[in-house]
């Protein structure tokens, strides 16, 4: 079983990765300067994908912040719905999850 410190390190590393990804996405948006209509259309399609990736990253960052709040409250690793302990292998896959497998649906 991983310690809270190990989980915090895992969550911190993921948060740093996501923050870097969001910065890269912002830089990509800022780099568009095409004047050609065809290139602009292609960039717009790419922008939609980048926007979705950025939204996904921001959503995961909110989950990570909530996980840190649960750690601070001594509630990390327990389902927010039923209070049962979340399985270790589930936390390995999704360390910020607030739900046991039963209530994740």
FENNORBEL-V219396 format. One line per field, one symbol per residue. ss: DSSP state (A for helix, B for strand, O for the rest). phi: phi as a letter, one per 40 degrees, with the letter a starting at -180 (. if undefined). Layout:
# FENNORBEL-V219396
ss=???
phi=???
This chain:
# FENNORBEL-V219396
ss=OOOAAAAAAAAAAAAAAAAAAAAAAAAAAAOOOOOOAAAAAAAAAAAAAAAAAAAAAAAAAAAAAAAAAAAAOOOOOBOOOOOOBOOAAAAAAOOOOOOOOOOOO
phi=.ccdccccccccccccccccccccccccccccacbccccccccccccccccccccccccccccccccccccccgbcgbcccbgcccddcccccbccccbcccccc
